[in-house]
Amino acid sequence: MSSQFSLYIPIISTSYSEEDIKRIFADGVGSVYRVDFAPVKYKPGKGLNSSPATIRSAYVYISVFNKTRLSENIHRTVFELQKGFRLTVAPGQYWVLLKNRNPILSCDQNIHQLAERLRTVESLASSQRNQIETLNQMIIEQGKYCERILDVIVDILHDMDYKHGMDVVNSKYNYIQFGKPYCKRRLLNHNDDGDTINQARRNDAEIDDDDYDNSTIDSEILDKCSEYSSDITFRSIGEDTLSEKRRRV
């Protein structure tokens, strides 16, 4: 058994050091090349006999198992059957050995080098966080800028396309804002396709279905009203323009 394996000991006394664990495992189990300690995953009400201050968990990394009956039983129970194994370490005292399901790979750097790398990563993360905030602010400002451009474009459409009526203005506005050249009115949002205009007008007017016959609502009549309104706007603007031309002459 020359493969590397990792065991998890949920509870172990803090009196055992890494060297103690290596020595105990070397006597009949195998060669331990690393031990990681961690706080016990303590859950209130579980009835631990020792306080968390005197116990901890250990992750034992084994490079080679010895060719003994004990090591074979541990290997078969923990890694093949996926069960716990009780390893007696002293009279009346044992460790529960489980499979470490999340082993941490070894590295050649010491704790000081890892701490420095962590500081570098934290500094980089802070810098990137500031950049993201700056980009978000730029996006907000660009959105406001685009809204101002759209307002200017709409004003230009009103000034330049009066001779074609409001349908042209609405169509260009809806196409710029939502990508839909709908001409009857200005769309409310991206989900508005213009086909719900009759229902929207009914909702705005708060028509009571009990007092009003739904069959009398005719989309063609509403369209005629819209065309009539556009025609009034056209004639009004046209007359003002003719008057200005006459004054200039």
C-alpha positions as CSV (number, residue, x, y, z in Angstrom):
1,M,0.0,0.0,0.0
2,S,2.2,2.8,-1.2
3,S,-0.6,5.3,-2.0
4,Q,-1.1,8.4,0.1
5,F,-4.1,8.4,2.4
6,S,-5.7,10.9,4.8
7,L,-7.5,10.0,8.1
8,Y,-9.8,12.3,10.1
9,I,-9.8,12.1,13.9
10,P,-12.9,14.1,15.1
11,I,-11.7,14.4,18.7
12,I,-8.2,14.2,20.1
13,S,-6.7,15.6,23.2
14,T,-4.5,18.7,22.8
15,S,-1.9,16.9,24.8
16,Y,-1.0,14.9,21.7
17,S,1.4,16.7,19.4
18,E,2.2,16.0,15.8
19,E,5.2,14.0,16.8
20,D,3.2,12.0,19.2
21,I,0.7,11.1,16.5
22,K,3.5,10.2,14.1
23,R,5.1,7.9,16.7
24,I,1.8,6.1,17.6
25,F,1.0,5.5,13.9
26,A,4.5,4.3,13.1
27,D,4.0,1.5,15.6
28,G,1.9,-0.9,13.5
29,V,-0.1,1.5,11.2
30,G,2.1,3.4,8.8
31,S,4.3,6.3,8.0
32,V,2.8,9.7,8.7
33,Y,4.3,12.7,6.9
34,R,1.9,15.4,8.0
35,V,-0.7,16.3,10.6
36,D,-3.1,19.2,10.4
37,F,-5.0,20.3,13.5
38,A,-8.4,22.1,13.5
39,P,-11.0,23.2,16.1
40,V,-13.6,20.6,17.0
41,K,-16.9,21.0,15.2
42,Y,-18.6,21.4,18.5
43,K,-22.4,21.3,18.6
44,P,-24.1,22.3,21.9
45,G,-26.1,19.5,23.5
46,K,-24.0,16.7,22.2
47,G,-22.7,15.9,25.7
48,L,-18.9,16.0,25.2
49,N,-17.0,15.0,28.3
50,S,-14.2,17.5,27.6
51,S,-14.4,21.2,26.9
52,P,-13.4,22.5,23.4
53,A,-10.3,24.1,25.0
54,T,-8.7,20.8,25.7
55,I,-9.7,18.9,22.5
56,R,-9.3,19.4,18.8
57,S,-9.6,17.5,15.5
58,A,-6.7,16.1,13.6
59,Y,-6.1,15.3,9.9
60,V,-3.5,12.6,9.5
61,Y,-1.7,12.1,6.2
62,I,-0.2,8.7,5.6
63,S,2.4,8.1,2.9
64,V,2.8,4.3,3.4
65,F,0.8,1.7,5.3
66,N,2.7,-1.0,7.2
67,K,2.1,-4.6,6.2
68,T,0.4,-5.6,9.4
69,R,-3.0,-6.9,10.3
70,L,-3.8,-3.7,12.1
71,S,-3.0,-1.5,9.1
72,E,-5.0,-3.8,6.8
73,N,-8.0,-3.7,9.1
74,I,-7.8,0.2,9.2
75,H,-7.4,0.4,5.4
76,R,-10.3,-2.0,4.7
77,T,-12.7,-0.5,7.3
78,V,-12.0,3.2,6.6
79,F,-11.3,3.4,2.9
80,E,-13.2,0.4,1.5
81,L,-16.2,0.0,3.8
82,Q,-16.3,3.8,4.5
83,K,-16.8,3.2,8.3
84,G,-15.1,4.3,11.4
85,F,-12.3,2.4,13.1
86,R,-11.4,2.6,16.8
87,L,-7.6,2.8,17.3
88,T,-6.6,2.1,20.9
89,V,-3.8,4.5,21.9
90,A,-3.7,3.9,25.7
91,P,-5.6,1.8,28.2
92,G,-9.2,2.9,28.1
93,Q,-8.5,5.5,25.5
94,Y,-9.0,5.3,21.7
95,W,-9.2,7.5,18.6
96,V,-12.0,7.2,16.0
97,L,-10.4,7.1,12.6
98,L,-12.6,8.2,9.6
99,K,-11.8,9.0,6.0
100,N,-10.8,12.5,5.3
101,R,-13.2,13.5,2.5
102,N,-11.6,16.9,1.9
103,P,-7.8,16.5,2.0
104,I,-5.6,19.5,1.5
105,L,-2.7,19.2,-0.8
106,S,0.8,19.8,0.5
107,C,3.0,22.6,-0.6
108,D,6.6,23.6,-0.4
109,Q,6.0,27.0,1.2
110,N,6.1,27.7,4.9
111,I,3.5,29.6,6.9
112,H,5.2,32.9,6.5
113,Q,5.3,32.6,2.7
114,L,1.6,31.6,2.7
115,A,0.7,34.5,4.9
116,E,2.5,36.9,2.5
117,R,0.6,35.4,-0.5
118,L,-2.6,35.8,1.4
119,R,-1.9,39.5,2.0
120,T,-1.1,39.9,-1.7
121,V,-4.4,38.2,-2.7
122,E,-6.4,40.4,-0.2
123,S,-4.8,43.5,-1.6
124,L,-5.6,42.4,-5.2
125,A,-9.2,41.6,-4.2
126,S,-9.5,45.1,-2.6
127,S,-8.2,46.8,-5.7
128,Q,-10.5,44.8,-7.9
129,R,-13.5,45.6,-5.7
130,N,-12.7,49.3,-6.0
131,Q,-12.4,48.9,-9.8
132,I,-15.8,47.2,-9.9
133,E,-17.4,50.0,-7.9
134,T,-15.9,52.6,-10.3
135,L,-17.2,50.6,-13.3
136,N,-20.6,50.4,-11.8
137,Q,-20.6,54.2,-11.3
138,M,-19.5,54.7,-14.9
139,I,-22.4,52.4,-16.1
140,I,-24.9,54.5,-14.1
141,E,-23.5,57.8,-15.5
142,Q,-23.5,56.3,-19.1
143,G,-27.1,55.3,-18.6
144,K,-28.0,58.9,-17.6
145,Y,-26.0,60.2,-20.6
146,C,-28.0,57.9,-22.9
147,E,-31.2,59.1,-21.5
148,R,-30.2,62.7,-22.1
149,I,-29.3,61.9,-25.7
150,L,-32.7,60.2,-26.2
151,D,-34.5,63.3,-24.9
152,V,-32.5,65.4,-27.3
153,I,-33.3,63.0,-30.2
154,V,-37.0,63.1,-29.3
155,D,-36.9,66.9,-29.4
156,I,-35.2,66.9,-32.8
157,L,-37.9,64.5,-34.1
158,H,-40.6,66.8,-32.9
159,D,-38.9,69.7,-34.7
160,M,-38.0,67.9,-38.0
161,D,-40.8,65.4,-38.5
162,Y,-43.8,67.5,-37.7
163,K,-45.0,67.2,-41.4
164,H,-45.3,63.4,-41.0
165,G,-47.4,63.5,-37.9
166,M,-46.8,62.0,-34.4
167,D,-46.8,58.4,-35.8
168,V,-43.3,59.0,-37.1
169,V,-42.1,60.5,-33.9
170,N,-43.6,57.6,-31.8
171,S,-42.2,55.0,-34.2
172,K,-38.6,56.4,-34.0
173,Y,-38.8,56.9,-30.3
174,N,-40.0,53.3,-29.7
175,Y,-37.3,52.0,-32.0
176,I,-34.5,53.9,-30.3
177,Q,-35.8,53.0,-26.8
178,F,-37.1,49.5,-27.2
179,G,-36.2,48.3,-30.7
180,K,-39.8,48.3,-31.7
181,P,-41.0,50.7,-34.5
182,Y,-44.6,50.9,-33.0
183,C,-46.2,54.2,-34.1
184,K,-49.6,54.5,-32.3
185,R,-48.1,55.7,-29.0
186,R,-45.0,55.6,-26.9
187,L,-44.4,52.1,-25.4
188,L,-44.1,51.9,-21.6
189,N,-41.3,49.2,-21.4
190,H,-39.6,46.4,-23.2
191,N,-42.6,44.0,-22.6
192,D,-45.1,46.5,-24.1
193,D,-45.7,45.5,-27.7
194,G,-48.5,48.1,-28.3
195,D,-51.2,45.5,-28.7
196,T,-52.5,46.1,-25.2
197,I,-53.3,49.8,-25.9
198,N,-57.1,49.3,-25.6
199,Q,-56.9,47.5,-22.3
200,A,-54.5,50.1,-21.0
201,R,-56.8,52.9,-21.9
202,R,-59.7,51.1,-20.2
203,N,-57.7,50.6,-17.1
204,D,-56.7,54.3,-17.0
205,A,-60.3,55.4,-17.4
206,E,-61.3,52.9,-14.7
207,I,-64.4,51.7,-16.7
208,D,-66.8,49.6,-14.6
209,D,-67.7,46.4,-16.5
210,D,-71.1,46.4,-15.0
211,D,-72.0,49.8,-16.3
212,Y,-70.3,49.5,-19.7
213,D,-70.7,47.1,-22.5
214,N,-67.3,45.6,-23.4
215,S,-68.5,44.9,-27.0
216,T,-68.6,48.6,-27.7
217,I,-64.9,49.0,-27.4
218,D,-63.6,49.0,-30.9
219,S,-59.9,49.2,-31.7
220,E,-60.6,50.7,-35.0
221,I,-62.5,53.6,-33.4
222,L,-59.6,54.2,-31.0
223,D,-57.2,54.2,-33.9
224,K,-59.3,56.7,-35.7
225,C,-59.2,58.9,-32.6
226,S,-55.4,58.6,-32.5
227,E,-55.2,59.5,-36.2
228,Y,-57.5,62.5,-35.7
229,S,-55.3,63.7,-32.8
230,S,-52.2,63.4,-34.9
231,D,-53.9,65.2,-37.8
232,I,-54.8,68.1,-35.4
233,T,-51.2,68.3,-34.3
234,F,-50.0,68.3,-37.9
235,R,-52.3,71.1,-38.9
236,S,-51.5,73.2,-35.9
237,I,-47.8,72.9,-36.4
238,G,-48.2,73.4,-40.2
239,E,-50.3,76.6,-39.7
240,D,-47.7,78.0,-37.3
241,T,-45.0,77.3,-39.8
242,L,-46.9,79.0,-42.7
243,S,-47.5,82.0,-40.5
244,E,-43.8,82.3,-39.7
245,K,-43.0,82.1,-43.4
246,R,-45.5,84.8,-44.3
247,R,-44.0,87.1,-41.6
248,R,-40.6,86.5,-43.0
249,V,-41.8,87.4,-46.5
